[in-house]
């Protein structure tokens, strides 16, 4: 029972999709009553003596199908097509069902199949109803034209409206997405700039403050200075250490707010390299001037470097010297640049810091923001290289970087493109499927043109068929007078036109009583004088045993 109840609820939700608010319920009920009333009036106007009970049934069915049109568009269209082919009452329902089916059936081939099946039902019921009095070929032709006008044209317009509405919704969503993307681009551009500023502050100011600290530390242990001068130098060193601490706190804040965005390598690549490999000599001389033993070695044939690689090599040496000054003051430092066949190898090593009496007076702990090595690895990665840092067996420290020659510029451009792509990561592309999306008006316009041409062709065919049928059904007055009773049937048939039941079947059985056992033919009589709007002159020819036995001319009511 529970399964049956669930299935019933699901069927009801499918047939009657909500939400069903009181105002909507009232509107649907009023429209259902209106549709039923129109169907009843059409049936009364087109029916005979038994029209009233049949019209009531048609009106009730039309009202029910009207309520179900949104949930079951295929079923309603097929039933409306079959009913309209038999009677005139549901014709307005067929128009509305075509509209709704065109708007709600999404798949094109399902929509085409539904309308083909609807036309077949429309035609079959029409043939079954009128085959006894009208030519089936004429019924098929008229049913095709009628179905195209009553169902297909409303469906095309309904589909156009639905697709246009969906396109407008998609355009609004796309516009909102572009606005969000624009805001993200602006925001991330700001983050990249903050990151660049933080990196430059860390690399340049940090290095200079480290040199100040090393210089002041060396002066503190200089025995030629007096106590007052040593105290002043100590204050200077403490100020330098405090400035480094505050600088790294600021750099940390900037990094924390922009960790998701790498520095824009393209900017660094496009700008003049500040120092580069040529500036490493200046870094070494600055450290030597602070009293630190620094050895610089160059190996291999020097090669021209891309701007990004050149700048990265300079920053790596600068950061390595700064770290050595902070964590191993006074220790000898070795800087090596090796030009390998496919890459530049930058290596900075230092030994264990010597134990100097009084060297650590007032120095405090070395300040470390934890961002230096991370920034170096990122710089190397963006130019296609790598960085390795770690302790040596002799309790020293070694930092080595491999920066490739080949593809260095391409790596910078790719990194810049990757940074740009990061802005749109997880978002649909601007082009692609959306660029291929066609306007719904194009397909609907093609459908309307095709249907219009088909209807026009059917109308031309109908006019030609009507004129030809009227000619085949009509015999002229002189020819009628020339045919005499007693002539052979074959001779009379040669004089008469072919005939057409569409124009003459309604007059069968009318007129004077035919001779017993005779087979009669009816034709319209032309040039027979004036007649009323509902009167028609008819000529009847009756044959028996291959001979014309009776010929009558009379006026029949249309």
C-alpha positions in Angstrom: 0.0 0.0 0.0 2.9 2.4 0.8 4.4 1.7 -2.6 1.1 2.4 -4.3 0.6 5.6 -2.3 4.1 6.8 -3.2 3.6 6.0 -6.9 0.3 7.8 -6.8 1.8 10.9 -5.2 4.6 10.9 -7.8 2.1 10.6 -10.6 0.1 13.5 -9.2 3.3 15.7 -8.9 4.2 14.8 -12.5 0.8 15.6 -13.9 0.2 18.7 -11.8 3.6 20.4 -11.2 3.4 23.1 -8.6 3.5 25.3 -6.8 -0.3 25.5 -6.5 -1.0 28.8 -4.7 -4.6 29.9 -4.3 -4.3 32.6 -6.9 -2.9 30.1 -9.4 -5.6 27.5 -8.6 -8.3 30.1 -9.2 -6.8 31.1 -12.5 -6.4 27.6 -13.8 -9.9 26.7 -12.8 -11.3 29.8 -14.6 -9.3 29.0 -17.7 -10.4 25.4 -17.6 -14.1 26.4 -17.4 -13.5 28.9 -20.3 -11.9 26.3 -22.5 -14.7 23.8 -21.7 -17.3 26.4 -22.6 -15.7 27.2 -25.9 -15.5 23.5 -26.8 -19.2 23.1 -25.9 -20.2 26.0 -28.1 -18.2 24.7 -31.0 -19.7 21.3 -30.7 -23.2 22.7 -30.5 -22.5 24.8 -33.6 -21.1 21.9 -35.6 -23.3 19.1 -34.3 -26.7 17.7 -35.0 -29.5 16.3 -32.9 -27.2 14.3 -30.6 -24.8 17.2 -30.2 -25.7 18.2 -26.7 -24.7 15.1 -24.7 -21.6 14.7 -26.9 -20.7 18.4 -26.5 -20.9 18.1 -22.7 -18.4 15.2 -22.7 -16.1 17.0 -25.0 -16.2 20.1 -22.8 -15.4 18.1 -19.7 -12.5 16.3 -21.5 -11.1 19.6 -22.8 -11.2 21.2 -19.3 -9.4 18.2 -17.8 -6.7 18.2 -20.5 -6.2 21.9 -20.1 -5.3 21.4 -16.4 -2.8 18.6 -17.4 -1.2 20.4 -20.3 2.0 21.6 -18.3 2.7 18.3 -16.6 1.9 16.0 -19.5 2.5 18.0 -22.7 3.0 14.9 -24.9 -0.1 13.1 -23.7 -2.3 16.2 -24.0 -1.1 17.1 -27.5 -1.8 13.5 -28.8 -5.2 13.4 -27.2 -6.1 16.9 -28.4 -4.9 16.0 -32.0 -7.0 12.8 -32.1 -10.1 14.6 -30.7 -9.8 17.6 -33.1 -9.5 15.3 -36.1 -12.9 13.9 -35.1 -14.8 17.0 -33.9 -14.4 20.7 -33.9 -14.7 21.3 -30.1 -11.1 20.7 -29.0 -9.6 22.9 -31.7 -8.6 25.7 -29.3 -7.1 23.1 -26.9 -5.0 21.8 -29.8 -3.6 25.3 -30.4 -2.7 25.7 -26.7 -1.3 22.1 -26.4 0.9 22.8 -29.4 2.2 26.0 -27.8 2.9 24.2 -24.4 4.5 21.2 -26.1 6.9 23.4 -28.1 7.9 25.3 -25.0 8.3 22.4 -22.6 9.6 19.5 -24.6 13.4 20.1 -24.6 14.8 17.5 -27.0 14.3 18.3 -30.6 13.7 14.8 -31.9 11.3 14.0 -29.1 9.4 17.1 -30.1 9.4 16.2 -33.8 8.3 12.6 -33.0 5.5 13.9 -30.8 4.1 16.2 -33.5 4.4 13.5 -36.2 2.4 11.1 -34.0 -0.1 13.9 -33.4 -0.5 14.5 -37.1 -1.0 10.8 -37.7 -3.8 10.6 -35.1 -5.3 13.9 -36.4 -5.4 12.4 -39.9 -6.6 8.9 -38.9 -9.6 10.2 -37.0 -10.4 12.6 -39.8 -10.3 9.8 -42.4 -12.4 7.5 -40.2 -15.0 10.3 -39.8 -15.2 11.6 -43.4 -14.0 8.7 -45.5 -17.6 7.8 -46.4 -18.4 11.2 -47.9 -15.0 12.8 -48.8 -12.0 11.4 -50.6 -9.4 10.1 -48.1 -6.6 11.8 -50.2 -8.3 15.1 -49.8 -8.7 14.5 -46.0 -5.0 13.7 -45.7 -4.0 16.9 -47.5 -6.4 19.1 -45.6 -5.4 17.4 -42.3 -1.7 18.2 -43.0 -2.4 21.8 -43.7 -4.7 22.1 -40.7 -2.3 20.4 -38.3 0.5 22.6 -39.4 -1.5 25.8 -38.8 -3.3 24.7 -35.6 -0.5 22.8 -33.8 3.0 23.3 -35.4 2.9 27.1 -35.8 1.9 27.6 -32.2 4.6 25.1 -31.1 7.3 27.0 -33.0 6.3 30.3 -31.4 6.1 28.7 -28.0 9.5 27.2 -28.4 10.9 30.5 -29.6 9.5 32.3 -26.5 10.9 29.6 -24.2 14.3 29.6 -25.7 14.4 33.4 -25.8 13.5 33.4 -22.1 16.2 30.8 -21.3 18.7 32.8 -23.3 17.9 36.0 -21.4 18.4 34.2 -18.1 21.7 32.8 -19.3 22.8 36.2 -20.4 21.9 37.7 -17.1 23.8 34.9 -15.3 26.8 35.4 -17.6 26.8 39.1 -17.0 26.8 38.5 -13.2 29.6 36.0 -13.7 31.6 38.5 -15.7 31.1 41.1 -13.0 32.3 38.7 -10.4 35.3 37.7 -12.5 36.1 41.4 -13.0 36.1 41.9 -9.3 38.3 38.9 -8.8 40.7 40.2 -11.4 41.0 43.5 -9.7 41.3 41.9 -6.3 44.0 39.4 -7.3 45.9 42.2 -9.2 46.0 44.0 -5.9 47.2 40.8 -4.1 49.9 40.3 -6.7 51.1 43.8 -6.2 51.1 43.3 -2.4 53.1 40.1 -2.9 55.6 41.9 -5.1 56.0 44.7 -2.6 56.4 42.2 0.2 59.0 40.2 -1.8 61.0 43.3 -2.7 60.9 44.6 0.9 62.0 41.2 2.2 64.9 40.9 -0.4 66.2 44.4 -0.5 65.5 46.0 2.9 66.1 42.7 4.8 69.5 42.4 3.2 70.5 45.9 4.0 69.3 45.6 7.6 71.2 42.4 8.0 74.3 44.1 6.8 73.7 47.0 9.3 73.3 44.4 12.0 76.5 42.6 11.0 78.5 45.9 10.8 77.3 47.0 14.2 78.0 43.6 15.7 81.6 43.9 14.4 82.0 47.4 15.9 80.7 46.1 19.3 83.7 43.8 19.6 86.2 46.4 18.3 88.6 47.0 21.3 89.6 50.4 19.9 86.2 51.9 20.8 85.3 53.2 24.2 82.5 52.0 26.4 80.2 54.9 25.4 80.8 54.2 21.7 80.2 50.5 22.2 76.9 51.3 23.9 75.9 53.6 21.0 76.7 50.8 18.6 74.7 48.3 20.7 71.7 50.6 20.6 72.2 50.9 16.8 72.3 47.1 16.4 69.2 46.6 18.6 67.4 49.2 16.5 68.4 47.3 13.4 67.2 44.0 14.8 63.9 45.6 15.9 63.5 47.1 12.4 64.1 43.7 10.9 61.5 42.1 13.2 58.9 44.8 12.3 59.8 44.5 8.6 59.2 40.8 8.7 55.9 41.2 10.6 54.8 43.5 7.8 56.0 41.2 5.1 54.2 38.3 6.9 51.0 40.2 6.9 51.3 41.0 3.2 52.2 37.4 2.4 49.3 36.0 4.5 46.8 38.1 2.5 48.2 37.0 -0.8 49.5 33.4 -0.4 47.2 32.1 -3.0 48.6 34.3 -5.7 52.2 33.9 -7.0 54.2 36.9 -7.9 53.7 38.1 -11.4 56.9 37.0 -13.2 55.9 38.8 -16.3 56.3 42.1 -14.5 59.7 41.3 -13.2 60.7 40.0 -16.6 59.6 43.1 -18.4 61.3 45.5 -16.0 65.0 46.0 -15.9 66.7 43.5 -13.7 67.8 45.1 -10.4 71.3 43.8 -10.1 71.1 40.4 -11.9 74.2 38.2 -12.1 76.3 41.3 -12.7 75.1 42.7 -9.4 76.3 39.7 -7.4 79.8 41.2 -7.2 78.3 44.1 -5.3 76.5 41.9 -2.8 79.8 40.0 -2.1 81.7 43.3 -1.7 79.0 44.6 0.7 79.4 41.5 2.9 83.2 41.7 2.8 83.0 45.3 3.9 81.1 44.1 7.0 84.0 42.0 7.9 82.7 38.7 6.6 84.9 36.4 4.6 83.1 35.7 1.3 84.6 33.8 -1.6 83.1 34.1 -5.1 83.8 31.5 -7.8 82.7 31.4 -11.4 82.9 28.2 -13.5 82.0 27.6 -17.1 81.5 29.9 -20.0 79.2 32.9 -19.1 76.0 32.9 -21.1 73.3 35.6 -21.6 70.4 35.0 -19.3 66.8 35.9 -19.7 65.7 38.8 -17.5 63.6 36.6 -15.2 66.4 34.1 -14.7 69.0 36.8 -14.2 66.8 38.5 -11.6 66.1 35.2 -9.8 69.8 34.4 -9.5 70.5 37.8 -7.9 67.7 37.4 -5.4 68.7 33.9 -4.5 72.3 35.0 -3.7 71.0 38.1 -1.8 68.6 36.0 0.3 71.3 33.3 1.0 73.8 36.0 2.2 71.2 37.6 4.4 70.4 34.2 6.0 74.1 33.5 6.6 74.6 36.9 8.2 71.6 36.4 10.5 72.0 32.8 11.5 75.8 32.3 11.3 77.4 35.7 11.9 81.1 35.8 11.1 81.1 32.4 9.4 83.0 32.2 6.0 80.6 32.2 3.0 81.1 30.7 -0.4 79.2 31.9 -3.5 79.5 29.8 -6.6 78.0 30.4 -10.1 78.4 27.4 -12.4 77.3 27.6 -16.1 76.4 24.1 -16.9 75.4 23.0 -20.5 71.7 23.4 -19.8 71.3 25.4 -16.6 72.9 28.0 -14.3 73.7 26.5 -10.9 73.8 29.0 -8.0 75.3 27.7 -4.8 75.8 29.6 -1.5 77.4 27.8 1.5 78.5 28.8 4.9 80.3 27.0 7.8 79.3 27.0 11.4 79.4 30.4 13.1 82.6 31.0 15.2 82.3 31.5 18.9 83.2 35.2 19.4 83.4 36.6 22.9 80.9 39.4 23.3 79.7 39.0 19.7 76.1 38.1 20.8 75.9 40.9 23.4 72.5 42.5 23.0 71.9 40.8 19.8 69.0 38.7 20.8 67.7 35.8 18.7 67.9 36.0 14.9 64.7 37.3 13.4 63.1 34.9 10.8 59.8 35.5 9.1 59.8 32.1 7.4 59.1 33.6 4.0 62.6 33.8 2.4 63.1 30.2 1.3 59.5 30.0 0.2 59.8 33.0 -2.0 63.1 31.7 -3.5 61.5 28.4 -4.4 58.6 30.2 -6.0 60.9 32.4 -8.0 62.9 29.4 -9.2 59.7 27.5 -10.1 58.3 30.3 -12.2 61.4 30.2 -14.4 61.4 26.4 -14.6 64.0 25.8 -12.0 64.3 24.5 -8.5 65.9 25.3 -5.1 67.4 23.0 -2.5 68.4 24.2 1.0 69.6 22.2 4.0 72.4 21.7 6.5 75.8 20.3 5.6 77.7 17.5 7.3 80.1 20.2 8.8 77.1 21.8 10.7 77.0 24.6 8.1 74.2 25.4 5.6 74.0 25.1 1.8 71.5 26.7 -0.6 71.6 25.6 -4.3 69.4 26.6 -7.2 69.2 25.3 -10.7 67.9 27.8 -13.2 67.6 26.4 -16.8 68.6 28.3 -19.9 66.2 26.8 -22.4 62.6 27.9 -22.1 63.5 30.5 -19.5 61.6 33.2 -21.3 58.8 30.8 -22.2 58.6 29.7 -18.6 58.1 33.3 -17.5 55.4 33.9 -20.1 53.7 30.6 -19.1 53.9 31.5 -15.5 52.3 34.9 -16.3 49.6 33.1 -18.3 49.1 30.6 -15.5 48.6 33.5 -13.1 46.0 34.9 -15.4 44.3 31.5 -15.7 44.3 31.2 -12.0 41.8 34.1 -11.9 39.3 32.1 -13.8 40.0 28.7 -12.2 36.8 26.8 -11.6 34.7 29.2 -13.7 33.3 28.4 -17.2 35.3 29.8 -20.1 34.1 32.8 -22.0 34.2 31.0 -25.3 33.6 27.4 -26.1 30.1 26.1 -25.9 28.6 29.5 -25.2 30.3 30.9 -28.3 28.7 28.1 -30.3 25.2 28.7 -28.9 22.9 29.8 -31.6 20.1 32.3 -31.3 16.7 30.5 -30.8 15.2 32.9 -33.3 17.2 31.3 -36.1 15.9 27.7 -35.6 12.3 29.0 -35.0 12.5 31.2 -38.1 13.6 28.3 -40.2 10.7 26.2 -38.8 8.2 29.0 -39.5 9.5 29.4 -43.0 9.3 25.7 -43.6 5.8 25.5 -42.2 4.7 28.6 -44.2 6.0 27.2 -47.4 4.3 23.9 -46.7 1.0 25.6 -46.0 1.4 27.7 -49.1 2.1 24.7 -51.2 -0.9 22.9 -49.7 -3.1 25.9 -50.4 -2.0 26.0 -54.0 -2.6 22.3 -54.3 -6.0 22.7 -52.7 -7.0 25.4 -55.1 -5.8 23.4 -58.1 -7.6 20.3 -56.7 -10.7 22.2 -56.0 -10.9 23.8 -59.5 -10.1 20.4 -61.1 -12.7 18.6 -59.0 -15.4 21.2 -59.7 -14.6 20.8 -63.5 -14.9 17.0 -63.2 -18.1 17.2 -61.3 -19.9 19.7 -63.7 -21.6 19.1 -67.0 -22.6 21.9 -69.2 -26.2 22.6 -70.3 -25.6 22.0 -74.1 -23.9 18.7 -73.4 -26.7 17.7 -71.0 -29.2 18.5 -73.8 -27.2 16.5 -76.3 -27.4 13.3 -74.3 -30.6 11.3 -75.1 -32.3 8.5 -73.3 -31.6 5.1 -75.0 -27.9 5.9 -75.7 -25.4 3.3 -74.8 -23.7 3.7 -71.4 -20.3 3.7 -72.9 -21.2 6.5 -75.3 -22.8 8.6 -72.5 -19.7 8.1 -70.3 -17.6 9.4 -73.0 -19.6 12.5 -73.1 -19.7 13.1 -69.4 -16.8 14.4 -67.3 -15.0 12.0 -64.8 -17.0 13.2 -61.8 -15.9 14.1 -58.3 -17.7 12.8 -55.2 -16.5 15.8 -53.1 -19.0 18.0 -55.0 -21.8 15.4 -55.8 -21.9 12.9 -52.9 -24.2 15.1 -50.9 -26.9 15.0 -53.7 -27.0 11.2 -53.9 -30.5 10.0 -53.3 -32.1 13.3 -54.0 -34.5 14.1 -56.9 -37.3 12.0 -58.4 -37.4 8.2 -57.8 -35.0 6.5 -60.1 -36.1 3.5 -62.3 -36.0 0.2 -60.4 -32.7 -1.6 -60.7 -30.9 1.4 -62.3 -27.5 2.7 -61.4 -27.3 6.5 -61.3 -24.6 9.2 -61.5 -25.0 12.7 -60.3 -23.3 15.8 -61.8 -23.6 19.5 -61.2 -25.4 21.3 -64.0 -23.8 24.5 -65.3 -25.5 27.3 -67.2 -28.8 26.3 -65.8 -30.1 29.8 -64.8 -30.5 31.5 -61.4 -30.6 29.6 -58.2 -30.6 30.6 -54.5 -27.5 30.7 -52.3 -28.4 27.3 -50.9 -29.7 25.7 -54.1 -27.9 23.7 -56.8 -29.0 22.5 -60.2 -28.3 18.8 -60.4 -28.3 16.4 -63.4 -28.9 12.7 -62.8 -28.2 9.9 -65.3 -29.5 6.4 -64.6 -28.3 3.3 -66.5 -29.7 -0.2 -66.7 -28.4 -3.1 -68.8 -25.8 -0.8 -70.4 -28.3 1.7 -71.6 -29.3 5.2 -70.4 -32.9 4.7 -69.2 -33.5 8.0 -67.3 -32.2 11.6 -67.4 -33.3 14.2 -64.8 -32.6 17.8 -64.1 -33.7 19.3 -60.8 -32.9 21.8 -58.1 -31.5 20.4 -54.8 -31.0 22.1 -51.5 -27.3 22.4 -50.5 
